[in-house]
């Protein structure tokens, strides 16, 4: 027993305790530094890294969205240009006032004596929603769908009654055909103003009364 106590005294001596004490202190300080400084900094660094990765991903997504927006915008501009060209092809630059002015100019050049110009109907483009299409489309609706009546156009139904001769009538119709806007002739009736003529055929210089039902497409 005494030998065991003496052995312990030899193992734990003041000199050895003095040499181990700095080691224990430095180890404790190192542990405290790790707990209070290293670990929080590591956690903070990890969080910052995750946030940085998130920002990089958002930036990449933003670049992709910008590219998609650019493509969509180009397609939209192309469709808009095609739509503008289609409207110009159908209507030119003509509205109802300029149309009537041009009719007057053509009539003067071709010796046309207008008896009446009657606007029968005016149709605007109406955009139909899917719900309206499902609930309202029937056979009559299908019959009145007009592919030339698009957004930015108006459809004018006008009845013209005038007096002229056959040659001037042909010239008048030819000039109508070459107007910048689309003009459709729905019907035409000719009445000879010389009932005493013995010839059933219309003479090119005889006066006739012309009634034309037309459809004009113009700007609003």
SVG drawing of the C-alpha trace seen along z (x, -y; Angstrom):
<svg xmlns="http://www.w3.org/2000/svg" viewBox="-91 -65 101 67">
<polyline fill="none" stroke="black" stroke-width="0.4" points="0.0,0.0 2.8,-2.4 4.6,-1.4 1.5,-2.4 1.2,-5.8 4.9,-6.4 4.5,-5.5 1.6,-8.0 3.7,-10.7 6.5,-10.0 4.0,-10.2 2.4,-13.5 5.2,-15.8 5.1,-19.6 7.4,-19.7 5.2,-17.5 2.1,-19.4 3.7,-22.6 4.5,-21.2 0.9,-19.8 -0.9,-22.9 -0.2,-25.1 -1.2,-22.2 -4.6,-21.9 -5.1,-25.6 -4.2,-25.9 -6.5,-22.9 -9.3,-24.6 -8.8,-27.8 -8.7,-26.0 -12.0,-24.2 -13.6,-27.6 -12.3,-29.2 -13.7,-26.3 -17.1,-26.5 -17.5,-30.3 -15.7,-31.3 -14.8,-28.6 -18.2,-26.8 -20.3,-30.0 -18.0,-31.2 -18.4,-27.9 -22.1,-28.0 -22.2,-31.7 -19.9,-30.8 -22.1,-27.9 -25.2,-30.1 -23.5,-32.8 -22.4,-30.1 -26.0,-28.8 -27.3,-32.3 -24.7,-33.0 -25.6,-29.8 -29.3,-30.9 -28.4,-34.3 -26.4,-32.6 -29.4,-30.4 -31.7,-33.3 -29.4,-35.2 -29.3,-32.3 -33.1,-32.0 -33.3,-35.8 -31.0,-35.5 -33.2,-32.6 -36.3,-34.7 -34.7,-37.6 -33.9,-35.3 -37.4,-34.0 -38.8,-37.5 -36.7,-38.6 -37.9,-35.7 -41.5,-36.3 -41.1,-40.0 -39.7,-39.3 -42.6,-36.9 -45.1,-39.6 -43.5,-42.2 -43.6,-39.9 -47.3,-39.1 -48.0,-42.8 -46.3,-43.7 -48.2,-40.9 -51.5,-42.2 -50.7,-45.7 -49.9,-44.5 -53.1,-42.5 -55.1,-45.6 -53.4,-47.8 -54.1,-45.1 -57.8,-45.0 -58.5,-48.7 -55.6,-50.7 -55.8,-54.1 -59.5,-54.5 -62.3,-55.3 -65.9,-56.2 -65.2,-59.8 -62.3,-59.2 -64.2,-56.4 -67.1,-58.7 -64.7,-61.3 -63.0,-58.8 -66.4,-57.6 -67.2,-61.2 -63.9,-61.6 -64.4,-58.4 -68.0,-59.4 -66.9,-62.7 -64.2,-61.1 -66.7,-58.6 -69.8,-60.8 -71.7,-59.1 -74.9,-60.8 -75.5,-59.5 -79.1,-59.3 -78.4,-58.0 -75.6,-56.6 -77.2,-54.7 -75.1,-53.2 -77.2,-50.1 -75.1,-48.7 -71.9,-49.3 -70.1,-46.4 -67.2,-46.6 -64.9,-43.9 -65.9,-42.2 -63.5,-39.8 -65.3,-36.7 -64.2,-34.9 -64.2,-31.2 -67.2,-31.3 -69.1,-33.3 -68.1,-30.9 -69.3,-28.0 -72.6,-29.5 -73.5,-31.6 -72.1,-29.9 -74.8,-28.4 -75.4,-27.9 -76.3,-31.5 -73.2,-32.7 -71.0,-30.4 -72.7,-31.9 -71.8,-35.5 -68.2,-35.0 -66.2,-37.3 -62.4,-36.6 -61.7,-40.1 -63.3,-41.8 -60.4,-41.8 -59.4,-44.1 -58.7,-47.6 -61.2,-47.4 -64.8,-48.3 -67.2,-46.8 -69.5,-49.2 -72.5,-47.9 -73.5,-50.6 -76.1,-50.7 -75.3,-52.9 -77.9,-54.1 -76.7,-56.2 -77.2,-56.9 -74.7,-56.4 -74.0,-54.6 -72.6,-51.1 -69.0,-52.2 -68.7,-54.6 -70.2,-51.9 -67.4,-49.5 -64.8,-52.2 -66.4,-53.0 -66.3,-49.4 -62.7,-49.0 -61.6,-52.0 -63.5,-50.6 -61.6,-47.4 -58.2,-49.2 -59.0,-51.2 -56.6,-50.5 -59.2,-48.9 -61.2,-45.7 -64.5,-46.3 -67.0,-43.5 -70.0,-43.9 -72.8,-41.8 -75.4,-42.5 -75.9,-44.7 -79.2,-45.6 -79.4,-47.4 -82.5,-49.2 -82.6,-50.8 -83.8,-54.3 -85.1,-54.2 -88.0,-51.8 -89.0,-52.7 -85.9,-51.1 -86.7,-48.2 -83.4,-46.4 -83.3,-44.1 -79.5,-44.6 -78.1,-47.5 -76.5,-50.1 -73.2,-51.3 -74.3,-55.0 -77.8,-54.5 -78.5,-55.7 -79.1,-53.1 -79.9,-53.2 -77.6,-51.1 -78.2,-49.8 -75.2,-48.2 -75.1,-46.6 -71.5,-46.9 -69.3,-46.0 -66.4,-48.2 -63.7,-47.5 -62.1,-50.5 -60.5,-52.0 -62.6,-52.9"/>
</svg>
